[in-house]
Amino acid sequence: MVTPHSVMLVDDAVTKRLLEIAGRHCKLVLEFGGKDTNAERREAIKGEIEALRTERSSLLDCVREAAMGGCNMEKYNRLVKREDELCCQVETCQAVIQKLLDCIYEAEIKLDNHMMEEILCSVYSIEKKIQTDLLLLRVEKSFCAAQIKEATS
C-alpha cells in the first residue's frame, strides 16, 4: 500500500535531483531572508522557488505513478474511452450483419448464397476480433483499477 507517508524506492538520478532541488531551495530561502537582498531579487527568488516546486512535484508524481505500476487515472480514463469505442464497433458489426440478413430476406434480385455467406462471415470475424480486443482491454482496465485502489488506500 502506498500512502503519502510511505517510503518509495526511487532511482539514484531522481534521488540526486530531488536533493539538488532541496539544497537550492534552502539557499534561495536564506538569500531571500538576507538583509542585503533587494525587492527585485526577492521577486526573482520567488520565481525560482516556484520553478523548483513544480519540478519537484513532477518528479514525485512520476515516482507515485511508478509505485502504482504505471497506472493512473489518466490511463484508466483512456481505457474507458477505448472501451466505449470498441463497444460501438461491436454494435456496428451487429447492425451490419442484421442489415445484410434483412437484405437477403427482402432481396428483389437473386443474390449469390455463397457470396452472402462469405460477406456475413467476414463481418462476423471482424466482430469476434473486436470482442477479443474488448475482453483484453477490460482485463487491463480491471488490473489498472486494482492498482489505483491499492495505491490510494
C-alpha positions, 0 to 999 in steps of 0.5 A: 500500500502506498500512502503519502507517508510511505517510503518509495524506492526511487532511482539514484538520478531522481534521488540526486535531483530531488536533493539538488532541488532541496539544497537550492531551495534552502539557499534561495530561502536564506538569500531571500531572508538576507538583509542585503537582498533587494525587492527585485531579487526577492521577486526573482527568488520567488520565481525560482522557488516556484520553478523548483516546486513544480519540478519537484512535484513532477518528479514525485508524481512520476515516482507515485505513478511508478509505485502504482505500476504505471497506472493512473487515472489518466490511463484508466480514463483512456481505457474507458474511452477505448472501451466505449469505442470498441463497444460501438464497433461491436454494435456496428458489426451487429447492425451490419450483419442484421442489415445484410440478413434483412437484405437477403430476406427482402432481396428483389434480385437473386443474390449469390448464397455463397457470396452472402455467406462469405460477406456475413462471415467476414463481418462476423470475424471482424466482430469476434476480433473486436470482442477479443480486443474488448475482453483484453482491454477490460482485463487491463482496465480491471488490473489498472483499477486494482492498482489505483485502489491499492495505491490510494488506500 
